[in-house]
Amino acid sequence: MFWASLVIINLALVCYSIGVWAERIQRRLKPWHVAFFGLGLTADATGTALMVAIAQGNAAAGMAGNGAQDLMAWTGTIAIVLMALHLIWALVTVIRNREPELLRFHTFSIVVWVIWLVPYLAGAVASMVP
């Protein structure tokens, strides 16, 4: 289960990064960016669910967590909520199709992406610390 969660979380990084950075470079929100936001969120939620199952199994076996895992848990929850809000707002923005909103949406995307990196990096550290 660990390897599956690792692959899926890295898939989330790739998908979400493609959506966010393509939107930033193109300077206009497009429907395919929104699709990549959704793929990233789906992969992140799936990978997170697998990691929660791993953590629960470790706790049941008496294995203690560490500070990086705690940081990952809290910031990961915040990141998933922000990613979901980001996806909803992106859908609304694309549906409304108001040019000024489509042109400035990328500023929120970058903020959410940076916040998402905190649990991603904390998870990487947590997996290396015994």
Secondary structure by P-SEA (a helix, b strand, c coil): caaaaaaaaaaaaaaaaaaaaaaaaaccccaaaaaaaaaaaaaaaaaaaaaaaaaaaaaaacccccaaaaaaaaaaaaaaaaaaaaaaaaaaaaaaccaaaaaaaaaaaaaaaaaaaaaaaaaaaaaacc
